[in-house]
Amino acid sequence: TVWDEAHAALAAIADLAQHSEDLAHAIGAETDDAERKRLEQRFEHIQHQLQHHDAYNLDYRIERVLEGLGFAKSTFQQEVDKLSGGQQNRLMLAKLLLAEPDLMLLDEPSNHLDIDATQWLEEFLIASDQAILVVSHDRYFLDRVTNRTLELYQGTTEPYPGNFTQYKRLKAERLEVQRRTYQ
C-alpha cells in the first residue's frame, strides 16, 4: 500500500526502535553489573539516535509528507500498482523526504505536483537540514529553495552565491566585465 511503501523508507529507524526495546528487556534480565552498565550505555546511545530522528512520531511524519505531496488519507491503503505514474513519482519523492539522507539529489521535483504540493515541498526543503542538489526549470521554485547556484558551461562549473534570480544578475555582471575586458 501507499502507507507501507512510505513506512519502508523509515525501516532503519523502526529497526533501531526494536533494538532499543530488545536492549531494555536485556537490561531488566541482566544480573552482572558490568554487563548491565554496558547495555545501559548502548541503550542510552540508541535513545539519543531515536530522539534525533524523531522516531516516536513516525506515523505523524508519514502522514504529514503524504498529505503534503497531495495524497488524500483515503489513498493511504491503496495498492501502489494501482497508482498513476504521477502518483508513483510523488510516492518515490515522499520516500526520499522521509528517509532524510545527508544529500538529496532532486531532478525536477515539482513535476507531478499541484501548486499546493509544490508550496508544501518548498517549505519542507527550506526547513530541512540536508544538503540538496536541485535540477529544475521552475525558476520560482529555485528562488525559494536555493542559496547557491552552479552553472554548467562548456565543461566547467561556475558557482554563484544566492538563488536563481541572484545568479542571473551576477551572471550578467560577469559577462559585462568579460565584454569590457575583451574590448
C-alpha positions in Angstrom: 0.0 0.0 0.0 1.0 3.7 -0.2 1.4 3.7 3.6 3.5 0.6 3.6 5.7 1.9 0.9 6.2 5.2 2.7 6.8 3.4 6.0 9.6 1.3 4.3 11.6 4.5 4.0 11.8 4.6 7.8 12.7 0.9 8.2 16.1 1.7 9.7 14.6 3.8 12.4 11.9 1.2 13.1 14.7 -1.4 13.4 16.6 0.9 15.8 13.4 1.3 17.9 13.0 -2.5 18.0 16.7 -2.9 19.0 16.1 -0.4 21.8 13.2 -2.4 23.1 15.2 -5.6 23.0 18.0 -3.8 24.9 15.5 -2.7 27.6 14.4 -6.3 28.1 18.1 -7.5 28.3 18.9 -4.8 30.8 16.0 -5.9 33.0 17.1 -9.5 32.9 20.9 -8.9 33.3 22.4 -9.8 36.7 26.0 -8.9 36.0 26.5 -5.2 37.0 29.3 -4.6 34.4 27.3 -6.1 31.6 24.2 -4.2 32.7 26.2 -0.9 32.6 27.4 -1.7 29.1 23.9 -2.4 27.9 22.6 0.8 29.6 25.2 2.8 27.8 24.2 1.2 24.5 20.6 1.8 25.3 21.2 5.5 26.1 23.1 5.9 22.8 20.3 4.4 20.8 17.7 6.6 22.7 19.6 9.7 21.6 19.6 8.4 18.0 15.9 7.7 18.2 15.2 11.2 19.6 17.4 12.8 16.9 15.3 11.0 14.2 12.0 11.8 15.9 11.3 8.1 16.0 8.4 8.4 18.3 6.4 10.3 15.7 6.9 8.1 12.6 3.2 7.8 11.8 2.7 11.6 12.0 5.8 12.2 9.8 4.5 9.7 7.1 1.0 11.3 7.2 2.4 14.8 7.0 4.6 14.0 4.0 2.0 12.1 2.1 -0.7 14.7 2.7 1.8 17.5 1.8 2.5 15.8 -1.5 -1.2 15.6 -2.3 -2.2 12.1 -1.1 -5.6 12.0 0.5 -6.0 9.9 3.6 -8.3 7.7 1.6 -5.4 6.7 -0.7 -3.1 5.6 2.1 -4.3 2.0 1.9 -4.4 1.9 -1.9 -2.1 -0.6 -3.6 0.9 1.1 -5.2 0.5 -0.7 -8.5 -2.9 1.0 -8.9 -1.4 4.5 -8.7 -0.9 6.6 -11.7 2.6 7.3 -13.0 2.5 10.8 -11.4 1.3 9.4 -8.1 4.1 6.8 -8.1 6.6 9.6 -8.7 5.1 11.6 -5.8 5.4 8.4 -3.6 9.1 8.0 -4.5 9.6 11.7 -3.6 7.8 11.0 -0.3 10.1 8.1 0.5 13.2 10.2 -0.2 11.9 13.0 2.0 11.1 10.6 4.8 14.5 8.8 4.6 16.3 12.1 5.3 19.6 11.3 3.5 22.5 13.6 4.1 22.4 14.7 0.5 19.3 14.8 -1.7 19.5 14.9 -5.4 16.3 16.2 -6.8 15.6 16.3 -10.6 12.5 18.4 -11.4 10.9 17.6 -8.0 7.9 19.8 -8.7 6.8 17.8 -11.7 3.6 15.9 -11.0 2.8 18.3 -8.1 0.0 20.8 -8.0 0.5 24.3 -6.6 -0.3 23.4 -3.0 2.0 20.4 -3.0 4.8 22.5 -4.7 4.4 25.1 -2.0 4.5 22.5 0.7 7.6 20.9 -0.8 9.3 24.3 -0.9 8.6 24.9 2.8 9.8 21.3 3.6 13.1 21.8 1.8 13.7 25.2 3.2 13.3 23.8 6.7 15.4 20.6 6.1 18.9 20.1 7.4 20.1 18.1 4.4 22.2 19.3 1.6 20.1 19.4 -1.5 21.1 19.5 -5.2 18.2 20.6 -7.3 17.8 20.5 -11.1 14.8 22.4 -12.2 13.3 24.6 -14.9 11.0 26.1 -12.3 12.8 29.4 -11.5 10.3 30.3 -8.8 10.9 27.0 -7.1 14.6 27.6 -7.4 14.4 31.1 -6.0 12.5 29.7 -2.9 14.7 26.7 -2.1 18.3 27.5 -3.2 21.0 29.6 -1.7 23.8 28.7 -4.2 23.6 28.2 -8.0 26.0 26.2 -10.1 26.2 26.9 -13.8 27.4 24.2 -16.1 29.0 25.7 -19.2 31.5 24.3 -21.7 32.7 21.6 -19.4 33.2 23.8 -16.4 31.2 24.6 -13.3 30.8 28.2 -12.1 29.4 28.8 -8.6 27.2 31.8 -7.8 26.0 32.7 -4.3 22.3 33.1 -3.9 19.2 31.9 -5.6 18.4 31.8 -9.3 17.4 35.5 -9.6 20.7 36.5 -8.0 22.5 34.1 -10.3 21.0 35.8 -13.4 22.1 39.2 -12.1 25.6 38.1 -11.2 26.0 36.3 -14.5 25.0 39.4 -16.4 27.6 41.4 -14.4 30.3 38.8 -15.1 29.5 38.8 -18.8 29.7 42.6 -18.9 33.1 42.6 -17.2 34.3 40.0 -19.7 32.9 42.0 -22.6 34.7 45.2 -21.4 37.9 43.3 -20.8 37.7 41.8 -24.3 37.2 45.3 -25.8 
